[in-house]
Amino acid sequence: MRALWNGTISFGLITIPVKLYPATKEGRLDMDILHQSDLGRIHYARICSVDGKEVPYKDVVKGYEVSKGHYVVLTDDDFRRANARKTKSIDIVGFARQEEVDPIYYEKPYYLEPANGAEKAYALLREALRRSDKVGIATFVLRNHEHVAVLRPYNSIIVLNQLRFQTELRDMNELQMPDPRLEEREMAMAMALVEHLTEEFHPEEFRDTYTDELLRVIRDKSKGRTPKQKEKEPEPTKVSDLSRLLQESMRTGRQKFPTHIR
């Protein structure tokens, strides 16, 4: 893997040189965008609004519009000058229990690898997090933007989970959320079904089966066959059917679990 970023973790007065790597990879099919009439590939060009010509990537710069039509061009050095420490440091500003960080804030995970000579300090931080059952709350700059993050141990490494800022979450009050009266009998049955279907979570058991089914459609079309639709769209459950379907779900298990209520 190629490191996205090189810098340090600041842990009190301890500075740990690290490399940051993406912890995830794309698993989706790579689709090309085509012209419907002749299936020619569509290319997205960088067109200058002044002369109408395509601009080579090497001639592209970043600029901030300070007034209408007037820009200040920023270079990589300018971004570093804004705060040289922040651009090269993951600053742990405190510690917290992991359950205090709501999952809605989690955005993207990264792996942290110690640089040569930093293995002991890295292991010390990792084990301190593990034994205290705490996570580090940190700030760092990546791609010219400051982020807040959680540092936690994962097997033998430290994972940095980039978080969303509170201001990035949309207001839930914009949604229309009814509050229907729930029947105690139905609630008890729903709780019993949850217990019935409760088991240990094993992430390795899950895979993207939709991509396999999409590949089947692609193979059929490539051979001139009309793909068959394997599954029907789910129909919303009627409120009057709730009790009956809860009871049936207890008998049949996971496959009959009603997921769409109206």
Summary of the structure (lengths in Angstrom):
residues: 262
radius of gyration: 26.0
end to end distance: 47.1
largest distance: 71.0
contacts: 535
relative contact order: 0.12
helix: 33%
strand: 29%
